[in-house]
Amino acid sequence: MTDKKLIGKYKTYIKEKLSKKRYTHSVNVANAAVELARRYGGDEDKAYIAGLLHDCAKEMPVEEQLALVKHSQLDVHEIEIKAVPLYHAIAGAEIVRAALEIKDPEIILAIRYHTVGCANMSKLSQIVYLADLISEDRDYKDVKKMRKTAAQSLERAMFEAFRFSIKDSAEKGNLIPPSTFSAYNEFAALMKAPE
C-alpha cells in the first residue's frame, strides 16, 4: 500500500471535512475499489486513494463547491453547473489537486467522473465509479445484484451501472450530462459487440 503517512494525511483531511457517515462511506469505497482493482488488474494504491478521496468536497458549502466548479480547468458541461448534486465531484478533483497536492491525472479524473462518468474512462475511473455504487454501506434495491455483476465483469457492471443511473436520474426529473450518455453508449456498444 502507498506510503502510510500519506494515507494518514488523507484520512485526517477527510475526517475533518466529512460527517462520520460520509467518512465511513469513503473508507468503504476505498476498500471496494481495492477489491475491484485486484480483480481486474488495476492499480490498488491509486484505487484506494481515489476511493478514499472521491467525496472530499461532498459536505462543503454549496457556494464553495460552485466556485470551484466554475473555476475548474477540467472539462465541465453547463448541465453540471446547473445540477447541485454533481458539484462535489468536480470540486473534489480540484481540492485533491490544490489542497492535497495530488498531481496524478488518473486519480484526479477518477474523482471528477465518479458521479457522471464519461467516454473512454480509464480502468481506475471505472473502478471508482463502481466502488461508489457497490460499497458496503449502500443499500438501494438492486445493490446485491450490482455487486454480483461487478464481481463477474467490469464492462457488464459499468453498462448496468449507467443504465441504472440514467433511469434513476430520469425518474427523478434530474438533468443528465452528455458525458453520462456517452459512457452509456460506449458500454452498450461493448455489450452488443460479438465475442
VENPELIN-V998926 format. One record per residue. N is the residue number from 1. SS is DSSP state (A for helix, B for strand, O for the rest). PSI is psi as a letter, one per 30 degrees, with the letter a starting at -180 (none if undefined). Layout:
n: [N/N]
ss: [SS/SS]
psi: [PSI/PSI]
This chain:
n: [1/2/3/4/5/6/7/8/9/10/11/12/13/14/15/16/17/18/19/20/21/22/23/24/25/26/27/28/29/30/31/32/33/34/35/36/37/38/39/40/41/42/43/44/45/46/47/48/49/50/51/52/53/54/55/56/57/58/59/60/61/62/63/64/65/66/67/68/69/70/71/72/73/74/75/76/77/78/79/80/81/82/83/84/85/86/87/88/89/90/91/92/93/94/95/96/97/98/99/100/101/102/103/104/105/106/107/108/109/110/111/112/113/114/115/116/117/118/119/120/121/122/123/124/125/126/127/128/129/130/131/132/133/134/135/136/137/138/139/140/141/142/143/144/145/146/147/148/149/150/151/152/153/154/155/156/157/158/159/160/161/162/163/164/165/166/167/168/169/170/171/172/173/174/175/176/177/178/179/180/181/182/183/184/185/186/187/188/189/190/191/192/193/194/195]
ss: [O/O/O/A/A/A/A/A/A/A/A/A/A/A/A/A/A/O/O/A/A/A/A/A/A/A/A/A/A/A/A/A/A/A/A/A/A/A/A/A/O/O/O/A/A/A/A/A/A/A/A/A/A/O/O/O/O/O/O/O/O/A/A/A/A/A/A/A/A/A/O/O/O/O/O/O/O/A/A/A/A/A/O/A/A/A/A/A/A/A/A/A/A/A/A/A/A/A/O/O/O/O/O/O/A/A/A/A/A/A/A/A/O/O/O/O/O/O/O/O/O/O/A/A/A/A/A/A/A/A/A/A/A/A/O/O/O/O/O/O/O/O/A/A/A/A/A/A/A/A/A/A/O/A/A/A/A/A/A/A/A/A/A/A/A/A/A/A/A/A/A/O/O/O/O/O/O/A/A/A/A/A/A/A/A/A/A/A/A/A/A/A/O/O/O]
psi: [k/l/j/e/e/e/e/e/e/e/e/e/e/f/e/f/f/l/l/e/e/e/e/e/e/e/e/e/e/e/e/e/e/e/e/e/e/e/e/g/h/l/j/e/e/e/e/e/e/e/e/e/f/e/g/f/g/e/g/l/k/e/e/e/e/e/e/e/e/f/g/k/f/l/j/k/k/e/e/f/f/f/j/e/f/f/e/f/e/e/e/e/e/e/e/e/e/e/e/f/h/k/f/j/e/e/e/e/e/e/e/e/g/f/e/f/l/l/l/h/k/l/e/e/e/e/e/e/e/e/e/e/f/g/l/e/f/k/g/l/e/g/e/e/e/e/e/e/e/f/f/e/k/e/e/e/e/e/e/e/e/e/e/e/e/e/e/e/e/e/e/f/g/l/k/j/l/e/e/e/e/e/e/e/e/e/e/e/e/e/f/f/k/k/none]
